[in-house]
């Protein structure tokens, strides 16, 4: 499974998202390649669908199904009471769906 976590340094929530993502992957026993990508080093084409920092893509699909223009802001996840990282339930659900 191919997973990316896209972020920029101005939003510190990416660190929590990275930890939570790793924990859920380990809990599920998923074989995955996970790339941490600082968007300051990406080209415009790679930013398509970037919904703010942090954005997690599983097999190229945004974790929360964002499909709009790039957003240069700190991201909030409604599934996790507006915190700056997704909840474990959403992570688990999307990883399990991608693994089917």
HELIX and SHEET records of a PDB file:
HELIX    1   1 UNK A   13  UNK A   28  1                                  16    
HELIX    2   2 UNK A   39  UNK A   41  5                                   3    
HELIX    3   3 UNK A   44  UNK A   47  5                                   4    
HELIX    4   4 UNK A   78  UNK A   80  5                                   3    
HELIX    5   5 UNK A   88  UNK A   98  1                                  11    
SHEET    1   A 4 UNK A  33  UNK A  38  0                                        
SHEET    2   A 4 UNK A   2  UNK A   7  1                                        
SHEET    3   A 4 UNK A  55  UNK A  58 -1                                        
SHEET    4   A 4 UNK A  61  UNK A  62 -1                                        
END                                                                             
